[in-house]
């Protein structure tokens, strides 16, 4: 049993506010775009009647103006995978080709369609189809700007661990998928894969509907080899937990937190956490400090002050919602990687379970979305709730970044001004989350020098730490208070 390490914080830090306007769509998927807006994808939204009617929905939410733009959605992106491309568009692949069929006994069947969302035109643009269907696939970036997609139910409702790699620059910019291959280890649906500094991926053991029988380990997608890593506690209770690369990414530490089992009511969620240091010769998990309470469907978000917020969840499967034992988990905490301690945050007011997400916004707030009450016709959670960290109540440093300085080359420098002495400069990759899973999240440290107001920062030369694309640049003052983000492009 690991004792809870916590920082005393009377009543909890920060505050929660329910957005005055609910989402017009069921937010099954959420992705922050390079314009600062959030793309919320419903597809059919776990509603077979909407699927039968061909009613598929997406909205683009502007959190500053609190406006929503309806987006024509070409196919059912419900339970697809998605990741940001180098140009800032969002690749969406897989999804739902058919709902369960009692006549044939078949489960959900995966779609083989793929599109990218063009931020400038607010439209989906077709890219080549996948070799086969994928329902619950994970998409995650590679250092060369390509994206690997893996796992999910195929067009015949069979769970397969097949992978393909998408190159958005191929075929004159139309994009192309590599030949399909079977992964060296069998990955469950929505496996949490974290890109390591050496170009391999850590499968953290967190997934959706995984039974825990598939080892956590390190996968080389190029050589297609897999090495198990030991030590993950509560291995059979990591369904819809969370895992996150602790800031900064250069430390190469990944934290796993919470999780449960689906759909076994006798298996309750866990409060345990674990941390693995991938920079060691033989990485293994070690137990971390427990969460304040056990929770499944937990979301974890990197904050720009180099901490991590965890929120949401329930004590057992959402399918048990009508049982007296079921409880939403409203507690939230902030993890401090430098001290290994949890700090108590204010509790949320909206329950979040299956099909929920959380994202960092450019102003430093965290937006939370979605949640299925149950599969029995209960309302989907449409409210958006925002967490305002304590740092937003303080005087924040102001960065002035010229247009030319917003384009970064690896190993190169960029110069901008700051109105206060800085402690840190870093970039944060925008979130792309579904089913409590956001493996592309990362905060990358940028060493810097400061003379007066002039700051010169250097981007890490390793492309596996900073896959090409758009990032949020933050400066943090000597008191630990971050600026508002400036969007920059890593080429």
C-alpha positions, 0 to 999 in steps of 0.5 A: 500500500502506497501512502498518499503524498499530498500538499496541504491546500485548504479547500483546494486550489483553483476554481471550476465554472460551468460554461453558460452554453452547453455543447451542441454535440455529444463530445466523444472526441475533443482536439485543440486546433492551432487557431485556439478553438476546440473541435468536438466530434460526435459522429453518431454519438453512441446513438444507433438511431442517429447512425441509421439516419446518417446523422453525424455531427461535429462542432468547432467551439471558440472558447474565447467568444463561446461560439459554436460552428457546425461542421458537415461530417462525412461519415461516422467518426464515433470512436475514431482515432485522431492526431494533429498533422504537421500543418496543424490539420487534424487527421481522423481515421477509423470509426463506426461502420455498423452498430451491434447486430442481434441478428448476426451477433456481430459487435461494432464494426470499424470504418476504414475511412480517413479524413483531415480537418482543415482549420482554415476552411473549417471542412473535412478533406478526404484522404486515402482510406485505410486497408481495413476498418478500425473501431477504437484505434490509437493515432500517435505522432512520429518524429518524422511527421508521420502518424502511426495508427494501431488496433481496433475492431475491423469491418467484421467486428474482429479485434486486431492489432494491425497498424498503418503509417500515414504520410501527409506529404506523400502523393503530392500532399494528398497523403498515403498510408503505408502497407498494413502490418501486424504489431509485434505485441497484441495491443488492446483498443485505444492503447496509450502509446507514448513516443520516446526520445529514441523513437520507440513507443511506451505502451503504458498498459492503459487502454479502453476495454483492455482486460489487462492481459497484454503486457505494458512494454516498449514497441519499436514500430519501425523494427516491429519489436516489443519488450515487456516492462515489469512493475505496473501495479494493479495491471488488471485495473487500468481500463480507462485510466490515464497515462501522461508523459510528465513534464518536461519530456526530456525527463522521459518519465511516464505516469499511469494513474487510476483505471478499472475494469469493464464491464465487471461490477465486482472489480472497482477502480484503483487509486494507485499510480505508477511511474516509469523512467524511460531513460534508464537501461532497463525501465520498470514501473515503480509505485507512485503516490495514490490518488485521493480516491479510486477512479476510472475514466480519469483524465490527466492534463499537463499544465503550463507550470509543469504540473499535471491536473487529474480530474473526473471519473467514477468508482466503477464501470459507468454501466453500473450507474443505476447500482447503489454502489456507483459514485461519480468522482468529483475530486481533482488534484495537481501532481508536482513531478519535481516533488512527487506530491499531489496538491488538492484542487477544487472539486469539479461539479459535473460528473465525467465517465465514459466518452469524456475528455479534458484539454489545456486551453491556450489561456491556461485553463482546462476544459472538460467535456462529455460523458455517457450516463449509461447505454440505457438511454440516459442523457449524454453529458452536454455541459462544458466545465472549465478549471481555472488554475490558481496561477490565473489569479496572479500577474502573469508574464507577457511574451511578445513574439514576432512573426518570424520568431514563431517558426522553430527549427530543431536545434535552432534559436528563437528570440522574443521579449518578456516583461518579467524575468523567466524561470522556464520556457517551454512548448506544449503540444495541443491535446487530442483526447478521447476515452480519457486517452491523450498520448500525444501530450507533451511539454518540451523544455527550451533552454534559454538566456535572458538579458533584460527583456530579450529572451533567446530560447533553443529548441531541442534537436531531437525530433522524437521530443518535438514531432513537427507541428503547432505548439503552444509557447509559454514563459514561466516567471520566477514565481512559477506563473505561466504566460498565456500561450503563443502559437508557434510552428515546429518544422 
